[in-house]
Structure formats: C-alpha cells, structure tokens
Amino acid sequence: PLNETWTWNGVAWTRRTPGTSPAARSRAPLCFDSVRERIVMFGSKTATAALSETWEWNGTTWARPAPNPAPAAGFGHGLCYEVANQQTLLFGGEATLGSPTSTDTWEWNGTAWTKSSTQLPSARRWHAMAYDELRGRTVVFGGEATAILGDTWEWDGIRWRQMATTGPTARKAFAMVRDPARNRTVIFGGANAAGTTLYNDTWEYDGENWVERTP
C-alpha cells in the first residue's frame, strides 16, 4: 500500500507532501463535501488489517477527526456526499478478507458519525454509489456478497428503497458517476464474481430504468 497524495488540475498531476498524512493504505474511497470544501476518506486496508480512521483533506493538509462512535474498521464500502442533507453517506464493506458482513448505513456531518437502524440493502462490498442531486437520492448498484449482485437501491436520507430490477449484468469493482447536466447516473466496466471476466459496457440510469449505451 501507498501513502501518496496527488492532485489533478485538469492538465497535470502534482504529488503533494503535507505535514500530516494518513498511513499507507489501499481500497479507500474518497468523496467531496462541497459545503465544507473537504475531501472525506474513511477506513481502508493496510498490508495486514482493516482501518476505522476518518480523514479529511482541505487542499493543503490532511486532518484526522476522532469521532466516537464511528463505523467499524473496514474496506470495500461505498462513500458519497448527500448535498441535500449535507452529509457524507457510507454503506457496506467488510472487516476482513472474505464475505462482506456490513449492512450498516452511516452519515458524517463533519463532526459526528450517525448510524441508521436500517438493515437494508444486504451486506456487500465493491459496489458503487453516486448522488442524484436533482432527486435528492443516493444510488447504489451491484457489488459482491456470497454471490455477485445486480440490484439497484436508493437512499432518500431516511430509508433505503429497492428500485430497477433489470439493468446491467451483476458485477463488482466497476466505476459509477453522476452526470448532472444530462440527469443520468453512468456505469462503466466491472468484473464477474471470479474476476475472470471484465466488462466494457456503458449503462445509464434515469431514476427509473437502466439503458445500455453503445458508443
């Protein structure tokens, strides 16, 4: 694992050398808190163990808050920022290499983590999350549990709701991002359960249905 911090200005990458920095780790998702102007990171994995650390990057240095309570140590979870609620949402993940065990939903407001009582969706890792700011919903797709998953869920800030039942082939370790100008959530790539098949298909979700695109 590495402990490097890099920034991209649209033209070039620059390696930053802040005075304070997280220890080396892998599988750590990031998301941007647009209200507080911080990049939030939680958890991840060292060479030997899962972590339960919360870190924030302000453009100059890293700072480590010490909230209590906080999500359990883990990696492979999803992380995204809910603009309407001004909270960072965390869902799923695993504590050790093996089957994912977490159905936890947590929200971070910059000071404290708050856990929801929901037990849905099912436990998973290597899924993806993106925030639909027009509808005020966080979209979750796929991932892996005891089997590969292809379900779509939405979080409205209070509860989870299962959405489209058809769409991309079940997959893990794919990329998903929100396109606000076109009001679409976009998926690209991913892998099957064994990791032996990689995908190069492109899908878009409009809040009701998935449609495959063929560029």
Backbone hydrogen bonds in HBPLUS format (Angstrom, degrees):
<---DONOR---> <-ACCEPTOR-->    atom                        ^
c    i                          cat <-CA-CA->   ^        H-A-AA   ^      H-
h    n   atom  resd res      DA  || num        DHA   H-A  angle D-A-AA Bond
n    s   type  num  typ     dist DA aas  dist angle  dist       angle   num
A0025-ARG N   A0002-LEU O   3.05 MM  23  5.75 154.1  2.12 139.0 132.9     1
A0016-ARG N   A0005-THR O   2.80 MM  11  5.47 165.2  1.83 152.0 157.0     2
A0007-THR N   A0014-THR O   2.93 MM   7  5.37 158.0  1.97 147.7 154.2     3
A0014-THR N   A0007-THR O   2.86 MM   7  5.37 152.3  1.94 153.0 162.2     4
A0009-ASN N   A0012-ALA O   3.30 MM   3  5.98 160.4  2.34 153.8 155.8     5
A0026-SER N   A0045-LYS O   2.79 MM  19  5.30 145.7  1.91 141.2 152.2     6
A0045-LYS N   A0026-SER O   3.01 MM  19  5.30 153.3  2.08 150.5 156.5     7
A0031-CYS N   A0040-VAL O   3.12 MM   9  5.43 141.9  2.27 142.9 152.8     8
A0040-VAL N   A0031-CYS O   2.79 MM   9  5.43 159.9  1.83 165.1 169.2     9
A0033-ASP N   A0038-ARG O   2.73 MM   5  5.17 167.2  1.74 176.8 172.3    10
A0037-GLU N   A0033-ASP O   2.76 MM   4  5.44 119.1  2.13 139.0 155.9    11
A0038-ARG N   A0033-ASP O   3.16 MM   5  5.17 149.3  2.26 134.2 142.5    12
A0039-ILE N   A0057-TRP O   2.95 MM  18  5.00 164.9  1.97 143.5 148.4    13
A0057-TRP N   A0039-ILE O   2.87 MM  18  5.00 153.1  1.94 140.0 149.0    14
A0041-MET N   A0055-TRP O   2.89 MM  14  5.16 156.5  1.95 155.7 153.7    15
A0055-TRP N   A0041-MET O   2.90 MM  14  5.16 169.4  1.91 153.5 154.9    16
A0043-GLY N   A0053-GLU O   2.95 MM  10  5.26 149.6  2.04 145.1 154.3    17
A0044-SER N   A0074-GLY O   2.85 MM  30  5.92 174.6  1.85 155.7 157.3    18
A0051-LEU N   A0044-SER O   2.96 MM   7  5.53 148.7  2.05 154.5 151.8    19
A0046-THR N   A0049-ALA O   2.84 MM   3  5.35 161.5  1.88 167.9 165.1    20
A0074-GLY N   A0051-LEU O   3.03 MM  23  5.83 148.2  2.14 147.6 138.7    21
A0056-GLU N   A0063-ALA O   2.89 MM   7  5.37 151.8  1.97 154.1 162.9    22
A0063-ALA N   A0056-GLU O   2.87 MM   7  5.37 149.3  1.96 150.3 160.6    23
A0058-ASN N   A0061-THR O   3.23 MM   3  6.00 162.5  2.27 160.3 161.2    24
A0075-PHE N   A0094-GLU O   2.92 MM  19  5.63 144.8  2.05 149.6 159.8    25
A0094-GLU N   A0075-PHE O   2.91 MM  19  5.63 152.0  1.99 155.1 163.7    26
A0126-TRP N   A0076-GLY O   2.94 MM  50  5.03 143.9  2.07 125.2 136.7    27
A0078-GLY N   A0091-PHE O   2.91 MM  13  5.30 173.0  1.92 159.5 161.1    28
A0091-PHE N   A0078-GLY O   3.12 MM  13  5.30 155.5  2.18 136.0 141.1    29
A0080-CYS N   A0089-LEU O   3.04 MM   9  5.41 152.0  2.12 145.7 154.0    30
A0089-LEU N   A0080-CYS O   2.71 MM   9  5.41 162.2  1.74 177.5 174.8    31
A0082-GLU N   A0087-GLN O   2.72 MM   5  5.30 171.7  1.73 177.0 174.2    32
A0086-GLN N   A0082-GLU O   2.78 MM   4  5.58 122.4  2.11 142.6 159.0    33
A0087-GLN N   A0082-GLU O   3.25 MM   5  5.30 149.5  2.35 137.0 143.8    34
A0086-GLN N   A0083-VAL O   3.23 MM   3  4.88 136.6  2.43  90.7 103.0    35
A0088-THR N   A0108-TRP O   2.84 MM  20  4.89 162.7  1.87 139.2 144.6    36
A0108-TRP N   A0088-THR O   2.80 MM  20  4.89 150.6  1.89 136.3 146.4    37
A0090-LEU N   A0106-TRP O   2.86 MM  16  5.12 163.6  1.89 150.6 152.1    38
A0106-TRP N   A0090-LEU O   2.97 MM  16  5.12 165.8  1.99 148.3 153.0    39
A0092-GLY N   A0104-ASP O   3.34 MM  12  5.85 151.8  2.42 153.3 160.0    40
A0093-GLY N   A0124-ARG O   2.79 MM  31  5.90 174.3  1.79 169.7 167.7    41
A0116-SER N   A0105-THR O   2.84 MM  11  5.46 173.4  1.84 163.7 165.6    42
A0107-GLU N   A0114-THR O   2.89 MM   7  5.26 148.6  1.99 142.5 152.8    43
A0114-THR N   A0107-GLU O   2.84 MM   7  5.26 151.4  1.92 146.5 156.2    44
A0109-ASN N   A0112-ALA O   3.28 MM   3  5.92 160.0  2.32 152.1 154.8    45
A0125-ARG N   A0144-GLU O   2.96 MM  19  5.36 140.6  2.11 137.2 149.1    46
A0144-GLU N   A0125-ARG O   2.88 MM  19  5.36 146.2  1.99 148.2 158.5    47
A0173-ALA N   A0126-TRP O   3.00 MM  47  5.06 151.8  2.08 135.6 144.2    48
A0128-ALA N   A0141-PHE O   3.39 MM  13  5.83 157.6  2.44 152.4 158.8    49
A0141-PHE N   A0128-ALA O   3.20 MM  13  5.83 156.2  2.26 154.3 160.7    50
A0130-ALA N   A0139-VAL O   3.00 MM   9  5.32 148.1  2.11 143.2 152.9    51
A0139-VAL N   A0130-ALA O   2.76 MM   9  5.32 167.1  1.78 168.7 164.3    52
A0132-ASP N   A0137-ARG O   2.66 MM   5  5.16 165.4  1.68 178.5 175.5    53
A0136-GLY N   A0132-ASP O   2.83 MM   4  5.72 122.2  2.17 142.0 159.2    54
A0137-ARG N   A0132-ASP O   3.11 MM   5  5.16 154.3  2.18 140.5 144.3    55
A0138-THR N   A0155-TRP O   2.97 MM  17  5.01 158.3  2.02 139.2 146.2    56
A0155-TRP N   A0138-THR O   2.90 MM  17  5.01 148.9  2.00 136.4 146.6    57
A0140-VAL N   A0153-TRP O   2.85 MM  13  5.08 163.6  1.88 147.2 148.8    58
A0153-TRP N   A0140-VAL O   2.86 MM  13  5.08 162.9  1.89 149.3 154.2    59
A0142-GLY N   A0151-ASP O   3.06 MM   9  5.42 151.4  2.14 149.3 157.8    60
A0143-GLY N   A0171-ARG O   2.91 MM  28  5.90 165.8  1.93 168.5 164.1    61
A0149-LEU N   A0143-GLY O   2.91 MM   6  5.31 158.9  1.96 157.2 150.5    62
A0145-ALA N   A0147-ALA O   2.93 MM   2  5.03 167.7  1.94 138.5 142.6    63
A0171-ARG N   A0149-LEU O   3.08 MM  22  6.11 137.8  2.27 158.4 146.4    64
A0163-MET N   A0152-THR O   2.80 MM  11  5.38 175.7  1.80 146.3 147.8    65
A0154-GLU N   A0161-ARG O   2.90 MM   7  5.35 150.7  1.99 145.8 155.4    66
A0161-ARG N   A0154-GLU O   2.87 MM   7  5.35 139.6  2.04 146.5 159.3    67
A0156-ASP N   A0159-ARG O   3.20 MM   3  5.93 161.1  2.23 157.3 158.5    68
A0172-LYS N   A0191-ALA O   3.06 MM  19  5.46 149.6  2.15 144.3 153.7    69
A0191-ALA N   A0172-LYS O   2.92 MM  19  5.46 144.0  2.06 148.5 158.7    70
A0175-ALA N   A0188-PHE O   3.08 MM  13  5.42 171.2  2.09 167.8 164.9    71
A0188-PHE N   A0175-ALA O   2.97 MM  13  5.42 155.8  2.03 152.5 156.3    72
A0177-VAL N   A0186-VAL O   2.98 MM   9  5.45 152.4  2.06 148.3 157.1    73
A0186-VAL N   A0177-VAL O   2.85 MM   9  5.45 169.5  1.86 170.5 168.0    74
A0179-ASP N   A0184-ARG O   2.76 MM   5  5.25 169.1  1.77 176.6 176.9    75
A0183-ASN N   A0179-ASP O   2.96 MM   4  5.86 111.0  2.45 139.2 157.6    76
A0184-ARG N   A0179-ASP O   3.16 MM   5  5.25 165.1  2.18 141.6 145.0    77
A0185-THR N   A0205-TYR O   2.95 MM  20  4.99 156.1  2.01 139.0 146.9    78
A0205-TYR N   A0185-THR O   2.80 MM  20  4.99 148.7  1.90 141.6 151.9    79
A0187-ILE N   A0203-TRP O   2.91 MM  16  5.13 160.5  1.95 143.5 148.5    80
A0203-TRP N   A0187-ILE O   3.04 MM  16  5.13 161.2  2.07 141.5 146.8    81
A0189-GLY N   A0201-ASP O   3.38 MM  12  5.87 149.3  2.48 149.4 158.0    82
A0199-TYR N   A0190-GLY O   2.97 MM   9  5.37 161.1  2.00 142.0 143.8    83
A0192-ASN N   A0197-THR O   3.03 MM   5  5.52 143.5  2.17 149.8 158.3    84
A0195-GLY N   A0192-ASN O   3.09 MM   3  5.14 139.6  2.26 100.2 112.2    85
A0213-ARG N   A0202-THR O   2.83 MM  11  5.44 167.6  1.84 148.4 152.8    86
A0204-GLU N   A0211-VAL O   2.90 MM   7  5.31 154.2  1.97 143.1 151.5    87
A0211-VAL N   A0204-GLU O   2.80 MM   7  5.31 151.4  1.88 148.8 158.7    88
A0206-ASP N   A0209-ASN O   3.22 MM   3  5.93 155.0  2.29 153.8 157.0    89
